[in-house]
């Protein structure tokens, strides 16, 4: 019974992490690149409008950061629930 509760807690924590990451991914790709582009285009980065920059470059940087963040947090979760690999 204890193992079942532990696995449920592990999966809840995993789903919470994935939900947070997917929300950030959606806001940065769809929001900053499309929805908020006219507002962001009032600012520039490197001589380019910020909305354009996010649509073409910034979202890729955010995605790479999210990959490393996910890997770190999943390793932390695995260690917390003692399911890590040595």
Secondary structure, 3 states (H helix, E strand, C coil): CHHHHHHHHHHHHHHHHHHHHHHHHHHHHHHHHHHCHHHHCCCEECCEEHHHHHHHHHHHHHHHHHHHHHHHHHHHHHHHCCCCCC
